[in-house]
Amino acid sequence: MPETLDYSRQLYSGEYRFRSIKTIVTGFAVGLMSFVFAYAAVTGSPLSIAFLSFRLFDVILFIITAGAAAFMLFSAVTDHRQYFTIHTEGIVIHGKLTSWSQIVQFAAYGSLGCSRIIMFFRRGKFGPPTKLLATPPTTSREYEQLLTTLRKTLSPQYPHLQLGEYFTEPS
């Protein structure tokens, strides 16, 4: 983390644990898919995708799904955790600070009164959001308290920053 970050100005911190039944089941399911692709690549029997019926495609799919399965299962077994903190200077994920001047939107998926929301931020108007997953999930009450503090401290300095909307998570 940057040495200039004032840790006394930390507003919220969270961690996401990969050790869950959902991660394990998903890891095994993706692993099973990788074996299907490996079988198709070795036997030469393409999957029922007529326009993509060649071994190289099966090999590529095997590598991608096997890597994803290995990551999920390894993360679940080793109890891998991802940490994030929200400061008055910005948001720190994996030890990298994204300052509020780079962020254009800070919002959440969910609704007011919801027991489980997912906070996210965007660095630009377009592009995917960066989700701030937490175990246990962040509640809308915690989110609203954080927004109150952020509005007081950040709105005067960063008028471009959109704070505090609720969205439906895209499926």
C-alpha positions as a Python dict, from the first residue, in 0.01 Angstrom:
ca = {
    (1, 'M'): (0, 0, 0),
    (2, 'P'): (116, 353, -59),
    (3, 'E'): (313, 501, 229),
    (4, 'T'): (127, 834, 205),
    (5, 'L'): (-212, 677, 283),
    (6, 'D'): (-359, 800, 611),
    (7, 'Y'): (-490, 484, 777),
    (8, 'S'): (-670, 682, 1045),
    (9, 'R'): (-907, 806, 771),
    (10, 'Q'): (-1031, 457, 686),
    (11, 'L'): (-1409, 458, 645),
    (12, 'Y'): (-1489, 95, 563),
    (13, 'S'): (-1305, -232, 517),
    (14, 'G'): (-1417, -565, 385),
    (15, 'E'): (-1289, -903, 282),
    (16, 'Y'): (-1418, -1168, 47),
    (17, 'R'): (-1359, -1531, 142),
    (18, 'F'): (-1339, -1787, -135),
    (19, 'R'): (-1404, -2074, 105),
    (20, 'S'): (-1773, -2141, 49),
    (21, 'I'): (-1986, -2428, -75),
    (22, 'K'): (-2074, -2218, -381),
    (23, 'T'): (-1707, -2182, -480),
    (24, 'I'): (-1640, -2553, -430),
    (25, 'V'): (-1944, -2668, -630),
    (26, 'T'): (-1868, -2419, -908),
    (27, 'G'): (-1504, -2532, -913),
    (28, 'F'): (-1604, -2895, -954),
    (29, 'A'): (-1861, -2809, -1224),
    (30, 'V'): (-1608, -2607, -1423),
    (31, 'G'): (-1354, -2886, -1372),
    (32, 'L'): (-1602, -3137, -1514),
    (33, 'M'): (-1650, -2912, -1816),
    (34, 'S'): (-1275, -2906, -1870),
    (35, 'F'): (-1268, -3286, -1883),
    (36, 'V'): (-1545, -3281, -2145),
    (37, 'F'): (-1338, -3043, -2356),
    (38, 'A'): (-1025, -3255, -2302),
    (39, 'Y'): (-1213, -3568, -2412),
    (40, 'A'): (-1338, -3390, -2724),
    (41, 'A'): (-987, -3269, -2805),
    (42, 'V'): (-825, -3612, -2755),
    (43, 'T'): (-1083, -3824, -2933),
    (44, 'G'): (-1139, -3578, -3212),
    (45, 'S'): (-1514, -3588, -3160),
    (46, 'P'): (-1614, -3224, -3171),
    (47, 'L'): (-1885, -3096, -2947),
    (48, 'S'): (-2218, -3016, -3106),
    (49, 'I'): (-2103, -2673, -3218),
    (50, 'A'): (-2092, -2726, -3594),
    (51, 'F'): (-1907, -2410, -3692),
    (52, 'L'): (-1645, -2454, -3419),
    (53, 'S'): (-1574, -2822, -3467),
    (54, 'F'): (-1198, -2840, -3454),
    (55, 'R'): (-956, -2965, -3191),
    (56, 'L'): (-780, -2637, -3128),
    (57, 'F'): (-1102, -2481, -2999),
    (58, 'D'): (-1152, -2777, -2764),
    (59, 'V'): (-794, -2747, -2637),
    (60, 'I'): (-836, -2373, -2574),
    (61, 'L'): (-1162, -2433, -2385),
    (62, 'F'): (-994, -2708, -2183),
    (63, 'I'): (-708, -2477, -2080),
    (64, 'I'): (-941, -2193, -1981),
    (65, 'T'): (-1186, -2408, -1782),
    (66, 'A'): (-913, -2618, -1617),
    (67, 'G'): (-737, -2300, -1504),
    (68, 'A'): (-1059, -2151, -1368),
    (69, 'A'): (-1145, -2473, -1184),
    (70, 'A'): (-794, -2499, -1038),
    (71, 'F'): (-809, -2138, -916),
    (72, 'M'): (-1151, -2181, -753),
    (73, 'L'): (-1065, -2508, -581),
    (74, 'F'): (-721, -2390, -469),
    (75, 'S'): (-872, -2068, -333),
    (76, 'A'): (-1139, -2261, -143),
    (77, 'V'): (-889, -2509, 4),
    (78, 'T'): (-638, -2242, 111),
    (79, 'D'): (-910, -2004, 235),
    (80, 'H'): (-791, -1728, 1),
    (81, 'R'): (-924, -1382, 87),
    (82, 'Q'): (-939, -1055, -102),
    (83, 'Y'): (-932, -738, 105),
    (84, 'F'): (-1048, -386, 26),
    (85, 'T'): (-1063, -64, 224),
    (86, 'I'): (-1239, 263, 157),
    (87, 'H'): (-1050, 573, 271),
    (88, 'T'): (-1103, 944, 232),
    (89, 'E'): (-817, 927, -24),
    (90, 'G'): (-975, 649, -233),
    (91, 'I'): (-1035, 275, -249),
    (92, 'V'): (-757, 23, -191),
    (93, 'I'): (-788, -323, -347),
    (94, 'H'): (-497, -570, -352),
    (95, 'G'): (-274, -296, -210),
    (96, 'K'): (-342, -62, -505),
    (97, 'L'): (-502, 276, -436),
    (98, 'T'): (-758, 415, -678),
    (99, 'S'): (-804, 780, -581),
    (100, 'W'): (-1145, 947, -578),
    (101, 'S'): (-1028, 1174, -861),
    (102, 'Q'): (-1013, 864, -1087),
    (103, 'I'): (-1355, 732, -979),
    (104, 'V'): (-1669, 866, -1147),
    (105, 'Q'): (-1931, 651, -973),
    (106, 'F'): (-1967, 474, -639),
    (107, 'A'): (-2291, 277, -608),
    (108, 'A'): (-2436, -63, -517),
    (109, 'Y'): (-2632, -353, -655),
    (110, 'G'): (-2937, -423, -442),
    (111, 'S'): (-3205, -205, -285),
    (112, 'L'): (-3269, 6, 23),
    (113, 'G'): (-3349, -219, 319),
    (114, 'C'): (-3179, -518, 156),
    (115, 'S'): (-2971, -747, 376),
    (116, 'R'): (-2720, -813, 97),
    (117, 'I'): (-2580, -552, -138),
    (118, 'I'): (-2268, -543, -352),
    (119, 'M'): (-2086, -210, -364),
    (120, 'F'): (-1900, -115, -681),
    (121, 'F'): (-1718, 175, -842),
    (122, 'R'): (-1638, 282, -1196),
    (123, 'R'): (-1325, 455, -1319),
    (124, 'G'): (-1493, 586, -1634),
    (125, 'K'): (-1839, 639, -1779),
    (126, 'F'): (-1811, 317, -1976),
    (127, 'G'): (-1660, -16, -1894),
    (128, 'P'): (-1714, -276, -1628),
    (129, 'P'): (-1752, -181, -1264),
    (130, 'T'): (-1511, -300, -996),
    (131, 'K'): (-1716, -493, -741),
    (132, 'L'): (-1635, -476, -372),
    (133, 'L'): (-1743, -820, -256),
    (134, 'A'): (-1759, -887, 117),
    (135, 'T'): (-1809, -1191, 342),
    (136, 'P'): (-2048, -1151, 520),
    (137, 'P'): (-2227, -933, 264),
    (138, 'T'): (-2257, -559, 318),
    (139, 'T'): (-2604, -451, 430),
    (140, 'S'): (-2788, -150, 291),
    (141, 'R'): (-2774, 9, 637),
    (142, 'E'): (-2391, -9, 640),
    (143, 'Y'): (-2388, 124, 284),
    (144, 'E'): (-2614, 418, 372),
    (145, 'Q'): (-2395, 507, 672),
    (146, 'L'): (-2087, 498, 450),
    (147, 'L'): (-2260, 717, 190),
    (148, 'T'): (-2349, 977, 452),
    (149, 'T'): (-1984, 1001, 552),
    (150, 'L'): (-1862, 1003, 190),
    (151, 'R'): (-2104, 1280, 92),
    (152, 'K'): (-1985, 1499, 379),
    (153, 'T'): (-1616, 1449, 310),
    (154, 'L'): (-1596, 1401, -69),
    (155, 'S'): (-1873, 1602, -238),
    (156, 'P'): (-1700, 1940, -202),
    (157, 'Q'): (-1367, 1807, -336),
    (158, 'Y'): (-1500, 1580, -612),
    (159, 'P'): (-1813, 1728, -770),
    (160, 'H'): (-1785, 1483, -1065),
    (161, 'L'): (-1832, 1182, -834),
    (162, 'Q'): (-2176, 1016, -844),
    (163, 'L'): (-2247, 874, -500),
    (164, 'G'): (-2511, 636, -379),
    (165, 'E'): (-2746, 484, -629),
    (166, 'Y'): (-2893, 134, -623),
    (167, 'F'): (-2893, -80, -934),
    (168, 'T'): (-3017, -424, -1031),
    (169, 'E'): (-2721, -652, -1089),
    (170, 'P'): (-2694, -756, -1453),
    (171, 'S'): (-2739, -1128, -1502),
}
